[in-house]
Amino acid sequence: MSAPLERPNAVDGHGRKTGEWAEPDPHGGLMVGTYVDGERHGTWRHFSAGGALRSEGGYDRGVLHGPWTWYRATGGLLQRGAFAHGDKHGHWERWTAAGTLVDSGHWEHGRKTGEWTYYDTDGSIRKTTTHRPRPPRG
């Protein structure tokens, strides 16, 4: 006999959120994902009040982890990047409302590193900067 499926927005015997949840955000939208032992875990999606996808990405035991993507109200990309246990980590990009890149570069455990490119509204490169690696915060 298999265990019964957990019902949405359930709490466990310790009063912690568990299983699939849908909960309102402060701006009238809805966050949808899974809780494990009272912490967000796995993929979560944020929907606007009108139902449009605003962001999606992962959590590892309550901490931002893995790739994330944010969308504009129009559906276009706003920014995309990843986290390593709460810190920005890896390649990140941001776009204007018109869909051209604003900037792109790498983060290493919450600090900009390497070459970053900044773009004009016509898509041409405005400037590049180089950030030296620094020891991790801690």
Disulfide bonds with the S-S distance in Angstrom:
none
